[in-house]
Amino acid sequence: MSLTEKVELVEAVAGQYGVCKPCELLDLNRSTLYARRRQVPYQVKYQHLREPLETIARGHPEYGYRRTCWELREGYGVVVNRKVVQNLHRCWDLPLLRSTRHPKRSGIRTAIESAGDRVNLLGRLETVDPFQVLCTDFTELLFDGGVGKMIAIIDHQAKVALGWAVGVAADTELALKAWRHAKETLNELGIDPARMIMHQDQDAVFTSYGWTGQLLIADKLRLSYSLNGAKDNTVMESFFSRFKNENRSLLLDAQGLEALGVVVDTRMRYYNTER
């Protein structure tokens, strides 16, 4: 169960049972619940986008979220992540969702689906040596005033954190920022990333042309994909669980996204050198 689902479940029964017992049963820290309560509701935060989104939906009912993002940028001077547009369409039940088809699968997605279980290169290895397989994924980090996104790149065997980045959206730009950090670390260690395996789930970021083109073509890595989400990427699941539990109070006290980034940098370096 995701953090958001836990929070929603506790809020649903809080009037009848309070929050202490439900939080205990769901293994949800009450400080996390209270931090979520302080957040501005999604629709309120982006209320300024309602009028332009409705105008775009009425004028161009055939537009998908990609064209809508482009129209916002070019017509209104508003740059916004595509997931925000998708969420607002659902929140406000805009006609866009009822009048468009799902975009055609990319060549990368088609290749992954055609390969079947062969895309999980990690699962086919009998042994894994240090700096042979890297693992990556995104997670949410709660801080004072909002929710940030963090991506980390961890060596599967040595468990060292090679690269990481913090931002507002789990997108390709943030993923490539973490990868550039990881390449700098590998360069300092005198290690060539070519022919290494990068293991990840099948999230849109990790199947995008920007991500796969950089790693597969430019940097000569081999790409491996989990078949069952986080269950096939236990290194990242375990790392994020420990990282967030051990640093929960420090993360919640961060005053803004920039401060959150400083906390993450400090704790990740501690993890590598002392933890």
Secondary structure as GFF3:
##gff-version 3
##sequence-region A 1 275
A	DSSP	alpha_helix	3	17	.	.	.	ID=ss1
A	DSSP	alpha_helix	20	25	.	.	.	ID=ss2
A	DSSP	alpha_helix	30	38	.	.	.	ID=ss3
A	DSSP	alpha_helix	42	45	.	.	.	ID=ss4
A	DSSP	three_ten_helix	47	49	.	.	.	ID=ss5
A	DSSP	alpha_helix	50	59	.	.	.	ID=ss6
A	DSSP	alpha_helix	65	76	.	.	.	ID=ss7
A	DSSP	alpha_helix	82	92	.	.	.	ID=ss8
A	DSSP	alpha_helix	96	99	.	.	.	ID=ss9
A	DSSP	alpha_helix	107	115	.	.	.	ID=ss10
A	DSSP	three_ten_helix	116	119	.	.	.	ID=ss11
A	DSSP	three_ten_helix	122	124	.	.	.	ID=ss12
A	DSSP	beta_strand	133	143	.	.	.	ID=ss13
A	DSSP	beta_strand	146	155	.	.	.	ID=ss14
A	DSSP	beta_strand	161	167	.	.	.	ID=ss15
A	DSSP	alpha_helix	172	188	.	.	.	ID=ss16
A	DSSP	beta_strand	197	200	.	.	.	ID=ss17
A	DSSP	three_ten_helix	205	207	.	.	.	ID=ss18
A	DSSP	alpha_helix	209	212	.	.	.	ID=ss19
A	DSSP	pi_helix	213	218	.	.	.	ID=ss20
A	DSSP	beta_strand	222	225	.	.	.	ID=ss21
A	DSSP	three_ten_helix	229	232	.	.	.	ID=ss22
A	DSSP	alpha_helix	234	246	.	.	.	ID=ss23
A	DSSP	alpha_helix	248	253	.	.	.	ID=ss24
A	DSSP	alpha_helix	257	273	.	.	.	ID=ss25
###
